[in-house]
Amino acid sequence: MELVLDLHLHSRFSRAVSQRMNLRNMYIWARKKGINILSVTDFTHPIWFREAKSQLEELNPGIFRLKDQKKADLELGSLSQKDFLGPYFMLSTEVSSIYSENGVPHRIHLLIFSPNLETAEKINTALIKRGCNLSSDGRPILGIPSRELAAILFNIDRKIAIIPCHVWTPWFSLYGSRSGYDRLADCFGEYSKYIFAVETGLSSDPAMNWRINELDSRSIVSFSDAHSLEKMGREATVLRKKNGMSNVKFPISNNPIKTEDIAYDNILNSFVRGKERVFEIAYTIEFYPEEGKYHYTGHRLCKVSYSPSDDKTKGTICPVCKKPLTVGVMHRVEELATKESNNFKPGEDEFGVVWIKDAKDMRPPYVALVPLLEVLAESLSSGVGSQGVLSLFDRLINHFGSEHEVLFRIPVSEIREVGGDRIAKGIEKVRARNIKIVPGFDGEYGKVAIWNNEEDSKTSSEKTQLGLTF
């Protein structure tokens, strides 16, 4: 038994976020996706925070449930009758720290976790006293250096946690090419020892982060950063009861989780390497990093995209407009890496899912998946939001239990019986990493192709292990 966490989301009060992102809809879609615990999100925004306080009730310390859960379950229909823990909520929010130190500009995005509503209110009060305009955006801009922000937060409550998010993206991250920092200590100073995890972001995966020495002692977590309901769960961190591995080759746990186990302290402790107690990270669910918006170096307007080998020889100046290219995640990882890239090993489980494991077996493994709506849309040659795709999505999850079950736990033969041969084959190809991706760059998402003429002519045994080389 496992807990699927997505603790980085946004409410409708954040910029460029769907107006459908309210707590009730998030609960419904979390159940469809298979997410047990999701973020309340944006607790710094005063209107949203009032909504959260009125619509949620505390179940366990730091864990909340929807008050009108029965009404939401009516909308879920038969899916609500299937055995499932949650969905429950935790208090986390993202802030944007934009400031200068010694003439160097910094733009750092951070996830902040609060153990309870009272502490969240204290955080908001402290930020307002510092002149921060929390009403302007669900993800507020703070002119406070990261080190100073850490001091403020830890003085309020030592149970507050800070996790740098999407740590490699060029513009707003700790390690990104425009961040001005190369190390956690540069950013957080004496508080860096309390930064016990970093978030991969869509353009990187754990194996890329395993190459950084200072992350050896820190967990690598993944969350969706979803701005719409459909994007929830596209990345997630999965917990199991500590020492709860069954005697199987891949990270499946049969150790039962009790509702009383699900508490803020237990979940945050699972992110602290070497100090895990009730839970530990079993694995993470990843976006294919090539599909992220900043995987490669490039210039979108000039249609220039460089791989790390390209920008080593061609440089980082646009050959078309002669302006600096946006240096991508792969380039930046190569700059800071202290270890070789052959630090992983793939393996396939009984369902045909390729798992990526740390070559030294020191880290939790991970799996890269294409969201089910995208698989269905391409397999049916239809839009992601089309009625046919949404209807088939609901049919599959109502039958099998959740999106994550369909993507990597249900035998392909059973999917074929419910969704048809083409859908089953599409999911089989994604599990086997038998897909083609044109990497994203300079703010443009990568383009995934599950189906093309060449691949359609291959048998399922002819698998191209795309994405297994970094």
N, C-alpha and C positions, 0 to 999 in steps of 0.2 A: 504494500500500500504506500502511496506517495502523496505529497502535497505539491501542487503546481502553483508557483508564485509569479504574479506579474505586478510589480510594485513601482512601475514608472508609467503613468498614464497622465492624461490631461482632461480637465473639465471643459465645458463650453465657455468658460470665462477666460481661457487662454487663447492667444492669437492663432488663427488658422486651424481651429478645432471645430468639429461638427457640433451643431446645436443639439444633437441627439445625445451627447455625452452627459447624461445625468445618472444619478446613482441607481435608479430603477433599471434603466436600459443597460447600464454596465453590469448589473447583477445578472440580467437575462442573458447577455452575450457571454459573460464569464462562464455561465453554466453550459452554454452551447460549445464554447471553446474547450472546456475542461479545466478551467482555472479555479483553484480552491480558495486562494487569497489574492485579492487585488488591492490596489492603492485607492484610498479616498481621493487622492490627488489634490493639488492646488489649495492646501489648507490655509495658505497665507491670504487668499482672497476673501474679504469679509462676507460677501453675500453667499458664496459657496460654502464657507465655513458654517454659517448659520443654517444653511440647508442640511449640511452633514449632521450637525448636532440635533436637528429636529427629526431627521429621517433614520438615524441609526441608534442602536442601543448596544451597550457593551456586553459581550458574551463572556469573554475571559479577559484578563488584564491585557489591554492594548489591542484586543480583537473585537470587531464590531459586526453586527448583523443588521440587515434591513428590517425596519419595523413592519413594513407592509409586504413582507416576504410572501405571504399567502396569495396576495393579489398578483404579484410578479410570477409566482408559480403557475397561476391560472393561464397566463400568457404562454408559458413554456409547455403546457399541455402534458402529454404522456412522459416527456423528458423529465419533468419534476418528480415523477414516481420512481425513477431509477435511483439506486443507492449512490449518494454523493455527499462529501463533506463540504459544506458551504453552498455557494460562495460567501466568504467573509471578507471584511475590509480591515486594512491597517492604515495608519496615518503616515503618509509620506508626501513630499512635495518637491518640486524642482525650482531652484532659484538660479538666476544668472548674475554672477559677480563680475562686474566690468570696472576696471580700475587701472591705475598706473603705479609702478614701483620703480624708482630710479630711472625714470624716463622711458620705461618699457611698458607698453600696454598689455593688459591681460584680460581675457574673456573666458571665465571658467563656469561651467554648469555643474551644479551639485545637487544630489538627492539628499534631503533631510528627513530623518525618521523621528517621529515623536512617540513616546510610550503611552500617552493618554491625551485627552482633550485639554486638560488643564495646562499641561506643558506646551501644547500647540498654541494655546492662547498667550502664554508667556513669551513664546518665540515671536508671535505677531506683535505683541506690545513692545518688545525690545527693538524690533526692526522699525516700527513706527517712530519710536523715540530717536532712532538714528536718522530720521528723515526719509525713510523709504516709503514710496507710494505703492502700497499693497493693492489699491483698488484699480490700478491701471491695467493689470494683466494677471492672469492666474499663475504665470511664471514671472514673478517680478524681477526687475533689474535692480540690483543692489550695488551701490558704489562702495562696497566694503571689501577690503582685501581678504582673501580666503583664510589667511592665518588669523586675522582679527575676527572674522566671522566664526571660526572654530572656537576661539576663546569665549565669545559671547554665548554661543550655544552650549558649550560644555560647562560654563558657569551657571547656566539655568538648570541643567539636569544632565548628569553624567550618563544617563541612559539614552540620551539623544545620539543618533548615529549619523555620520556623513559618508556618503559614497560618491566619488566623482563619477559623473555619467558620460556615456559615449566618449570615452577618454581619448580617442584618436582623431575625431573629426577636426578638420583644419581650423574652424572659426571659433568654436565654443567648447573647448575641452582642455584637460590638463596636459596631455602629451601632444596635442595637435600642432601642426606646423606653424600656426599663428598664435599659439598660447603664450609664448615667452618663457616656458618652463620645460625642463628636461627630466626633473625628478620630483617626487612627492615632497621631499624636504624643502625644495626650492619654493614650493607653493604654500605648504602648511607649517614650515619651520618645526618648532618643538612639538607641534600637534600631529605631525605626520605619523607618529607611532600609534595614534588612535584611528588612523584610516586603515581599516582592516579588509576592504574590498574595493574593487573597481568594476564598473560596468563596461561590457565590451562595445556596445553600440552596434548599429546595423552593418557598418563597414569593416568590422573586425570580428574575429572569432577567438576562442580560448587559445588555440595553438599559437597564434600570433602574439598573444599576451604572455604565454609561457616563455618567450624568448627574452623577457626583461628581468634582470636579476632581482630588482627590488620588489617584484611581484611574487617572488618565490614564497614569501611569508604571508601573502594576501590571497583572498579568494577572488575568483573571476566569476562575476554574476552577469546575468543577461535578463533584460526586461524589454518590453515592446516599444516604449515611448509612443504609445498609440495616440493619435489625434482623432480617431474615429472608432466606432464599435467594431467594425470589421477587422481592424488592424490589431486588436487586442490579442495577446498570446502568440504573436508572430515570433517573439523571443520570450523565454521564460526560464526560471531556475526551479529545479525540482528537488525536493527534500525527501529523505527517508528517515525512519527511526535509526538512530546511531547503532552501528554494527548489525543493521537489519538486512544485509544482503542475503538473498537466497543462494543456493549452490548452483547458480547458472552462470553462463559466460558473460552476459551483459547485465547492465544495472537495473534489474527488476527486483523489487523488494516485496516480500509477502508478510512482513512484520506489520501488524495492525497499528493504526494510529487512532487514538481516542480523542474525542472532542476537547477534553480537558488538557491534552498535550499542546493544543494550539494556543500559544500565548506569545506576546511580543518578545519577551526575553528569550524564549526557546528558539524563535525564528532568527533573531539577530545573532544569538550565540552560534548558530549553525554557519554563519559567515566568517567566524573568527577561527582561522586555521590553528589547530592544536588545542582549541578550547571548546570544541563542539560538545554539547551535552546531550540533550534529548534528540535533536535532529542533526543530520549532516547533509551536505550537498551530494545528491546521487548523480546528477548530470544536468546539463543545460540544453535548452532547445534554442537553436540558432537560425537566424536568417542566413542564407548563403551570403558571405561577406561581399562577394562580387556584385551582388544585387544592391548593395548600399550606395548612397549618393556620392560617397567620397573615396571609394576604394582605390581608384587610380588617380594619378596626377593629370591635370588637363585644364582646358579652357573651353567651356561649353559653347560660347558664342562663336568661337572659331572652329568648333568641331575637332579639337585636338585632344587626344587621349594617349597618355604614355604609361606603359608598364614600368616597374622598377628598373628593368634592364634598359628600357628606352631612355628614361630620364637620366640614367648614368652616362649615356653616350651623347644624348641630345641636349641635356641641361633642362632647366626649369623656366626658360623664357619662351613665350609663345612664338613660333616661327611665323605666324600670320600677322599678329598685331604688335609683336615685340614687347608685350607687357608680361609681368610675372604670371606663370601658371599657378593654379591652386594646387599646392602640393598635397597629394593624396595620402591615405592611411598606409598603404603598402610601402611607399617611399619613406615615410616617417618611422615606421617600424624598423626598416633596414638601418636607418640612421641611429636609432637608440638600442637596437638589439645587441645583446652580449652573448647570445647563443645561436647555434646553427638552426636552420629552418627544418632539418630532418628530425624533429623532436616529437613526432607523433606516429601512430600506427593505426591503420583502418582495420576494421573487422566487421563481418556481416552476421546478423542474428537470424533466428529461425523465420522471421517475417520478411527477410530480404533487406532490412534496414542496415545501412553502413554507419557504424559508430566510429568516432575518432577518439583514440585513447592516447594518453601521455605515454611516450615510449618507455619511460621509467616507472610507470604505474604509480606516480606520486600525486596525480591530479584526477578529479572526476572527469569522466568522458563527456562527449557532447554529440549531438546529432543535428544536422542541418536539414531543414525542410522548407518547401515552398507552401505558403498558406493554401488551404483546401479550396477556397474560393478562386484563387488563381489557377489551380490545377483544373478545376471544373470549367472555368471560363475558356482556357486554352483548349482543353479537350473537346469542348462543344463549339469552339469558334464563336464565342459569344462574349458579351461584356460581363465584367465582374458583378455589376449591379443589376443584370437582367433578371427578369422573373423566372426564366427557366433555370438559371444558375442558382438563384436563391432557393427555389423550390427543391432542387436536387440536393443542395446543401442541407436543408432541413430534413429531407427524407433520410439522408445518410446518418446524420447525427441523432435523429430520433430513434433510428434502428440500432445504432452501435454505441451511443452514449455521449460522444463528444468529438470535436474535430481532432484532437490529439489521438484519440483511439483509432479513428479512421486513418490518420496519416502514418502511424507506425506500430499499431498493435493488433490490428485485425487482419487475418489471413486474406490474401488477395482473392482467393477463390470465393470467400464470403462477400467481399466488396463487389465482385462481378455479379453475384446473384441479385444484389440490390440496385447497383448503379450501372450495370452493363459492362461490356468488355473494354470499351475505350477508356472509361473512367478507371477501371481496375488497372489497366496497363499504364495509364498516366501516373497513378500513385506508385505502381511498381517501379517505374523509371525514376521518380523522385527519390524513393527509398534507396535505390541503387546508385544514386548520383549520376545517372545516365541522362544528363541534361546539358544544354549549352547555355552559357551566360556571357553576354557582352558586358564587361564590368562598367559600373557607374563611375562618374567623375564630375567634379565641379558642380555639385548640386543636382545632377541628373541620375535617377535611379538606373541600375543595371537592367538589362533586358534578358529575361529568361525565356528559353525556348525548350519546351518539353518535347514538342513534336516538330519534326522537319522531315523532308523526303528521305534523306540519308539514314536517319535514325529509325524511321518507320519501316525501312527495309531490313533492319537488323533483327535478329532474334533476341529474346530477353537475356540470353547468356552472353551476348556480346556487349559488355558494359564498358563504357568509357568512364574511368574514375575521375571525372572532371572536378576540379576544385581540391584535389588531394595534394597538390603541390603548391607551396606558398613561396 
